[in-house]
Amino acid sequence: MTEFGVCDLFNNTDQCKYILDASDEHFQSWTYWDSDFYDENFQINYQILNLYSRVYPMLTNGEPISLVYNSSTNYFEYTYSIDINMNKTKLPTEIFVPVHLYPNGFNVQVADGLSWKFNQNSSR
């Protein structure tokens, strides 16, 4: 899917949530061509901005298996099999986390033997 648009953003965001969440689940990229992130006073419409701001993997050291992002709860789960050969070079898996979606912070769980770190400057 290269682009979509004309979701009823002001009366019912469920249409857009469904398309975006389903796209993530199927590892499908997307472009939304009818965005209106500003109101009539040119102030950011955070309801719409938060819908399109999503957690997503930027780099995966291995083969993606599943991706779930729920835009209503901001729950994110990403499963992948690690490429042992690439792991020897210490290539990381990088996940983009828009910090404005998590004003109270977030919890991370990784498989045994793995570690994680957060670079807040790269998530703005």
Summary of the structure (lengths in Angstrom):
residues: 124
radius of gyration: 16.3
end to end distance: 26.1
largest distance: 53.2
contacts: 259
relative contact order: 0.14
helix: 24%
strand: 23%
